[in-house]
Amino acid sequence: MNVGALQALVSDDFTAVDALIRERLASDVALINQLSAYIINSGGKRLRPLLVLLAARACNVQGNQHINLAAVIEFIHTATLLHDDVVDTSQLRRGNMTANAVWGNEAAVLVGDFLYSRAFEMMVDANDMRIMEILSHTTNTIAEGEVLQLLNCHDADTGEARYLEVVKRKTAKLFEAAAQIGAVLGNQPESVENALASYGMHLGIAFQLIDDVLDYSASPEDTGKNLGDDLAEGNPTLPLIHAMCQGTPEQARMIRKAIENGGHENMSAVCATIESTGGIPYTAKAAQREADLAIAALEPLPESSYKEALYSLAEFSVSRKY
């Protein structure tokens, strides 16, 4: 089942989320409207709000707070993208120029702040302290992950454990919150809430690890960004870490220098080393383990088409080509 089929399962909800996003983006400051609409409409898969909707329906949620909170999750995600692109000096995302490349770093950071604060306004609408607790902790954890990634940048001594800690905080934490919210809104027992939180965390790790794979193996046309962008930014991801550990001393020195200096100068040699040391299948296998753990975590949920869709979402996370 592809993402389009998963979206079709909750098509009315998905349409309502899209309408709410557009409504709550509105501001009397023209630049906010232009920049935020640009990135929201730039072709993302919207997996995180989809995860809220599927989890909520799997937990028999009534009313429309899952619509509101799915939009909140998307606003938080979009804010992190705006800030990330500034920190990473990125020029291309999803095949389009990044917002900071079009409007400048200052505007991108400030509109990211607007999206964060709008998300918190919408959280208040839920009138649920448990939801506020989850999402406030989530945004704080994401910020910690972003700082940890900054510390790892150009640091060739970054190992697998330290890298995965960044993935858990910076990327997977929002997946965890998106799934967990569905259980909270459905007044599910702690066992189900914990199960969905675990599902989201493992799903998010799998998703990021496949992003690491695609950064060295997919075409720019499929991913919408340049091959080897992570290395160009000095970001040591799992394929690189594995290749440096498994390669010859000469290969390890070459990768170390590439991480420390950044750029695309030795990209062909780095990619050849990743291939010869099995960095891509090693990372893909790690992603599959996480996807399997995500699927296993769903055991406490009652059977439904939405639970099956959550299975499919985990399978998609590791089979996707973009």
C-alpha positions in Angstrom: 0.0 0.0 0.0 1.5 3.4 -1.0 1.1 6.7 0.8 -1.8 7.8 -1.5 -3.8 4.7 -0.5 -3.1 5.4 3.2 -4.3 9.0 2.7 -7.4 7.7 0.9 -8.3 5.7 4.0 -8.7 8.9 6.0 -9.4 11.2 3.0 -12.1 13.3 4.7 -9.8 13.9 7.7 -6.8 14.6 5.4 -8.8 17.2 3.5 -9.9 18.8 6.7 -6.3 18.9 8.0 -5.2 20.6 4.7 -8.0 23.2 5.0 -7.1 23.9 8.6 -3.4 24.3 7.8 -4.2 26.9 5.1 -6.6 28.7 7.5 -4.2 28.9 10.4 -1.3 30.0 8.2 -3.1 33.2 7.6 -1.4 36.4 8.9 -1.8 40.1 8.2 2.0 40.1 7.6 2.4 39.4 3.9 5.9 37.8 4.1 4.6 35.2 6.6 1.9 34.2 4.2 4.2 34.0 1.3 7.0 32.1 3.0 5.0 29.6 5.1 2.7 28.8 2.2 5.8 28.2 0.0 7.2 25.5 2.2 3.8 24.0 3.3 2.9 23.6 -0.4 6.3 22.3 -1.6 5.3 18.7 -2.0 6.0 17.0 1.3 4.5 13.6 2.0 2.8 14.8 5.3 3.5 11.5 6.9 3.4 12.9 10.5 -0.1 14.3 10.3 -1.2 11.2 8.5 0.2 9.2 11.4 -1.9 11.3 13.8 -5.0 10.5 11.8 -4.4 6.8 11.4 -3.5 6.4 15.1 -6.6 8.4 16.2 -8.9 6.3 14.0 -7.3 3.1 15.2 -8.2 4.3 18.7 -11.8 5.2 17.8 -11.4 8.9 18.3 -14.5 11.0 18.1 -14.8 14.8 17.4 -12.3 16.8 15.5 -9.3 17.4 17.8 -7.3 14.9 15.8 -7.6 17.2 12.9 -6.4 20.2 14.9 -3.4 18.2 16.3 -2.4 16.7 13.0 -2.1 20.3 11.8 -0.1 21.2 14.9 2.3 18.3 14.2 2.8 19.5 10.6 3.5 23.1 11.7 6.1 21.9 14.2 7.7 19.8 11.5 7.7 22.7 9.0 9.3 25.0 11.6 12.1 22.5 12.1 12.7 22.3 8.3 12.9 26.1 8.0 15.5 26.2 10.9 17.4 23.2 9.6 17.9 24.6 6.2 19.3 27.8 7.7 21.7 25.9 10.0 22.7 23.6 7.1 22.9 26.4 4.5 20.8 24.2 2.3 19.7 25.4 -1.1 17.4 22.6 -2.3 14.6 20.7 -0.7 12.0 18.5 -2.4 13.3 19.7 -5.8 12.7 23.4 -5.0 14.8 26.2 -3.7 14.7 26.3 0.1 12.9 29.2 1.7 16.1 30.7 3.1 17.6 30.6 -0.4 14.6 32.6 -1.7 13.9 35.0 1.2 17.1 34.9 3.2 18.1 33.3 6.5 16.5 36.0 8.7 13.0 35.6 7.2 13.2 31.8 7.3 14.2 31.7 11.0 11.5 34.2 12.0 8.7 32.5 10.0 9.8 29.2 11.6 9.3 30.9 15.0 5.8 32.0 13.8 4.9 28.4 12.9 6.1 27.1 16.3 4.1 29.8 18.2 1.0 29.1 16.0 1.3 25.4 16.8 1.3 26.2 20.5 -1.8 28.4 20.1 -3.5 25.5 18.5 -2.4 23.1 21.2 -4.2 25.2 23.7 -7.4 24.6 21.7 -7.2 21.0 22.6 -7.7 21.9 26.3 -5.8 18.8 27.4 -2.8 19.0 29.7 -1.6 15.6 28.7 -1.4 16.7 25.1 0.4 19.9 26.1 2.8 17.8 28.1 3.6 15.5 25.2 4.0 18.2 22.6 6.0 20.7 24.8 8.4 17.9 25.8 8.6 16.9 22.1 9.6 20.3 20.8 12.2 20.6 23.6 13.6 17.2 22.7 13.8 18.1 19.0 15.7 21.3 19.9 18.2 19.2 21.9 18.6 16.9 19.0 19.3 19.8 16.7 22.0 21.0 19.0 23.5 17.5 19.3 23.6 17.3 15.5 25.4 20.6 15.4 28.0 19.2 17.9 28.4 16.1 15.6 28.9 18.2 12.5 32.4 17.9 11.1 33.3 15.5 14.0 34.7 12.4 12.4 34.8 10.7 15.9 31.0 10.5 15.9 30.1 6.9 16.5 26.9 4.9 15.7 25.4 5.3 19.2 25.9 9.1 19.3 24.4 9.4 15.8 21.4 7.3 16.7 20.8 9.5 19.7 20.5 12.5 17.4 18.0 10.5 15.2 15.9 9.6 18.2 15.6 13.2 19.4 15.7 15.2 16.2 13.5 13.1 13.9 11.9 10.1 15.7 10.5 12.1 18.7 7.9 13.8 16.5 6.8 10.5 15.0 6.5 9.2 18.5 4.3 12.1 19.6 2.1 11.9 16.5 1.3 8.3 17.2 0.9 8.7 20.9 -1.5 11.6 20.6 -4.0 9.3 18.8 -4.1 7.1 21.9 -4.5 10.0 24.3 -7.4 11.5 22.3 -9.0 8.0 22.2 -8.7 7.7 26.0 -6.9 4.4 25.6 -5.2 2.5 28.4 -1.5 3.1 29.2 -0.6 -0.1 27.4 -2.0 1.2 24.1 -0.5 4.7 24.6 2.9 3.2 25.2 2.5 0.8 22.3 1.7 3.6 19.8 4.5 5.8 21.2 7.0 2.9 20.7 5.6 2.4 17.2 6.2 6.0 16.4 9.7 6.1 17.7 10.8 3.0 15.8 9.0 4.2 12.7 10.8 7.5 12.9 14.2 5.9 13.3 13.5 3.6 10.3 12.4 6.6 8.2 15.6 8.6 9.0 17.9 5.6 8.3 16.4 5.2 4.9 16.9 8.9 4.3 20.6 8.2 5.1 20.5 5.4 2.5 18.9 7.6 -0.2 21.4 10.4 0.4 24.0 8.2 -1.2 22.0 5.9 -3.5 19.0 7.8 -5.0 18.8 10.2 -7.8 18.3 13.9 -7.1 15.1 13.7 -9.3 13.6 11.1 -6.8 14.7 12.8 -3.6 14.5 16.4 -4.6 17.9 17.2 -3.1 21.5 16.8 -4.2 23.4 13.5 -3.8 25.6 13.5 -0.7 24.2 16.6 0.9 24.8 15.2 4.3 28.5 14.8 3.7 28.7 18.2 2.1 27.4 19.6 5.4 29.9 17.6 7.4 27.1 15.4 8.8 28.4 11.9 9.7 25.4 9.6 9.0 25.3 5.8 9.4 26.6 4.8 6.0 29.6 7.0 6.5 30.2 5.8 10.1 30.0 2.2 9.0 32.3 2.8 6.0 34.9 4.5 8.2 34.9 1.6 10.7 35.0 -1.1 8.0 37.3 0.5 5.4 41.0 0.3 5.1 43.1 2.8 7.0 43.5 4.8 3.9 39.8 4.8 3.2 39.1 5.8 6.8 41.5 8.7 6.6 39.8 9.9 3.4 36.3 9.7 4.9 37.6 11.4 8.1 39.0 14.3 6.0 35.7 14.5 4.0 33.6 14.8 7.2 36.0 17.4 8.7 36.1 19.5 5.6 32.6 19.0 4.2 31.9 19.8 0.5 31.6 17.5 -2.5 35.3 17.3 -3.3 35.8 13.5 -2.7 32.2 12.4 -3.2 33.0 9.8 -5.8 35.7 8.2 -3.6 33.4 8.3 -0.5 30.5 6.7 -2.4 32.8 4.0 -3.7 34.0 3.3 -0.1 30.5 3.2 1.2 29.6 0.7 -1.5 32.7 -1.5 -1.0 32.2 -1.7 2.8 28.5 -2.5 2.5 27.4 0.8 4.1 24.1 1.0 2.3 22.9 -2.6 3.0 24.1 -2.2 6.6 22.0 0.9 7.1 19.0 -0.5 5.3 19.2 -3.6 7.5 19.2 -1.4 10.6 16.2 0.4 9.2 14.3 -2.9 8.6 15.0 -3.9 12.2 13.4 -0.7 13.4 10.4 -1.1 11.1 9.9 -4.7 12.4 10.0 -3.4 16.0 7.4 -0.7 15.0 5.1 -3.4 13.6 5.5 -5.6 16.6 4.6 -2.7 18.9 1.1 -2.5 17.4 0.1 -5.9 19.0 -2.1 -4.3 21.7 -4.3 -2.4 19.2 -7.6 -4.0 18.2 -7.8 -5.2 14.6 -9.0 -2.6 12.1 -8.2 -1.3 8.7 -6.4 1.6 10.4 -4.1 -0.8 12.2 -3.4 -2.5 8.9 -2.6 0.9 7.5 -0.1 1.5 10.3 1.6 -1.8 9.4 1.7 -0.5 5.8 3.2 2.8 6.8 6.1 1.0 8.5 6.6 -1.1 5.4 6.6 2.0 3.3 9.2 3.7 5.5 11.8 1.1 4.4 10.7 0.4 0.8 10.4 3.9 -0.4 12.7 5.4 -3.1 12.1 9.1 -2.2 
